């Protein structure tokens, strides 16, 4: 079992994350009294964070109509 800790400051984002976890059928718990201490990310975590941040940026640009994203078929054809 893997545990993932996510600190969310925005209620709107919290609802979105909960919806994604529910859609994926994952169990989660909410700790409202969590301390706000943060540790430094290791190299793997930094890589994942960088990739997620880049992906979210691309999604925002797509939603603004500034870029066109590839669909799954194009991705599979490329492989």
Kinemage of the C-alpha trace (Angstrom):
@kinemage 1
@onewidth
@group {chain A} dominant
@subgroup {mainchain}
@vectorlist {calphas} color= white
{ca unk a 1} P 0.000 0.000 0.000
{ca unk a 2} L 1.268 3.459 -0.879
{ca unk a 3} L 0.396 6.595 1.037
{ca unk a 4} L 0.267 9.939 -0.724
{ca unk a 5} L 0.014 13.149 1.259
{ca unk a 6} L -1.408 16.185 -0.535
{ca unk a 7} L -1.638 19.613 1.082
{ca unk a 8} L -4.468 21.651 -0.420
{ca unk a 9} L -5.132 25.274 0.501
{ca unk a 10} L -8.015 25.851 -1.921
{ca unk a 11} L -11.473 24.340 -1.230
{ca unk a 12} L -12.283 24.252 -4.954
{ca unk a 13} L -9.135 22.243 -5.642
{ca unk a 14} L -9.927 19.962 -2.725
{ca unk a 15} L -13.301 19.091 -4.249
{ca unk a 16} L -11.677 18.386 -7.618
{ca unk a 17} L -9.038 16.115 -6.083
{ca unk a 18} L -11.683 14.234 -4.102
{ca unk a 19} L -13.723 13.753 -7.293
{ca unk a 20} L -10.693 12.339 -9.111
{ca unk a 21} L -9.895 9.963 -6.251
{ca unk a 22} L -13.527 8.835 -6.117
{ca unk a 23} L -13.604 8.305 -9.887
{ca unk a 24} L -10.482 6.159 -9.641
{ca unk a 25} L -12.016 4.158 -6.807
{ca unk a 26} L -9.241 5.058 -4.371
{ca unk a 27} L -9.630 5.257 -0.607
{ca unk a 28} L -8.570 8.479 1.085
{ca unk a 29} L -8.786 10.198 4.413
{ca unk a 30} L -8.881 13.883 5.207
{ca unk a 31} L -6.868 15.354 8.063
{ca unk a 32} L -8.079 18.892 8.676
{ca unk a 33} L -5.660 19.427 11.576
{ca unk a 34} L -2.495 18.520 9.713
{ca unk a 35} L 0.572 20.514 10.650
{ca unk a 36} L 1.957 22.675 7.891
{ca unk a 37} L 5.512 21.334 8.130
{ca unk a 38} L 6.963 20.457 4.762
{ca unk a 39} L 10.052 18.457 3.943
{ca unk a 40} L 12.235 18.926 0.922
{ca unk a 41} L 11.360 16.837 -2.129
{ca unk a 42} L 13.783 14.149 -3.207
{ca unk a 43} L 14.932 13.946 -6.848
{ca unk a 44} L 12.159 11.558 -7.930
{ca unk a 45} L 9.507 13.705 -6.275
{ca unk a 46} L 10.954 16.825 -7.895
{ca unk a 47} L 10.800 15.131 -11.307
{ca unk a 48} L 7.161 14.105 -10.790
{ca unk a 49} L 6.276 17.607 -9.550
{ca unk a 50} L 7.965 19.204 -12.564
{ca unk a 51} L 6.148 16.858 -14.970
{ca unk a 52} L 2.770 17.470 -13.333
{ca unk a 53} L 3.296 21.227 -13.331
{ca unk a 54} L 4.196 21.125 -17.029
{ca unk a 55} L 1.157 18.975 -17.837
{ca unk a 56} L -1.188 21.293 -15.968
{ca unk a 57} L 0.314 24.242 -17.838
{ca unk a 58} L -0.368 22.495 -21.156
{ca unk a 59} L -3.949 21.757 -20.114
{ca unk a 60} L -4.497 25.427 -19.241
{ca unk a 61} L -3.086 26.521 -22.614
{ca unk a 62} L -5.357 24.014 -24.350
{ca unk a 63} L -8.390 25.291 -22.453
{ca unk a 64} L -7.489 28.833 -23.536
{ca unk a 65} L -7.301 27.611 -27.141
{ca unk a 66} L -3.611 28.434 -27.477
{ca unk a 67} L -2.401 24.875 -28.206
{ca unk a 68} L -3.902 21.669 -29.560
{ca unk a 69} L -3.249 18.494 -27.571
{ca unk a 70} L -2.681 15.087 -29.135
{ca unk a 71} L -5.383 12.507 -28.651
{ca unk a 72} L -4.686 8.984 -27.381
{ca unk a 73} L -4.766 7.488 -30.896
{ca unk a 74} L -2.013 9.841 -32.086
{ca unk a 75} L 0.062 8.938 -29.049
{ca unk a 76} L -0.368 5.201 -29.609
{ca unk a 77} L 0.419 5.546 -33.315
{ca unk a 78} L 3.659 7.280 -32.363
{ca unk a 79} L 4.668 4.375 -30.131
